[in-house]
């Protein structure tokens, strides 16, 4: 099996990690594929980088996808959950991964504020992408899921498209 990147992006609270974990589980269970989950927040913690400025975010986003590239080159299917809303990062992905699948979770501000699992909204977090920091929204995602996302359904759709991409 050749490696791949399944890139799940969306604003904080959109359900990226939840969906990514489901996709990894489904890939392992249904396809017997060695899949690995990478989470942007966890990777950021690993390197103690808490620079949330635009430049800091771009730097970390490139770090995430370069780690994903190392793993994909070893045959892993990497499922990366990250905000990383930068055209240059998505362009890097398209150029550097033979198999690349981009998923955008387009979840309304109202729903994200209700979820607020990390208390970002409650604490009025500065430099929050999509709230008080500009984002470059994806324009060419392979799949877009809006608002209340059924994780099982979304994972099934991702696996169907992944199968098409890898069987041709």
Beta strands, then each sheet from edge to edge (+ up, - down):
strand 1: 4-10
strand 2: 35-39
strand 3: 77-82
strand 4: 100-106
strand 5: 143-146
sheet 1: 2+ 3+ 1+ 4+ 5+
end
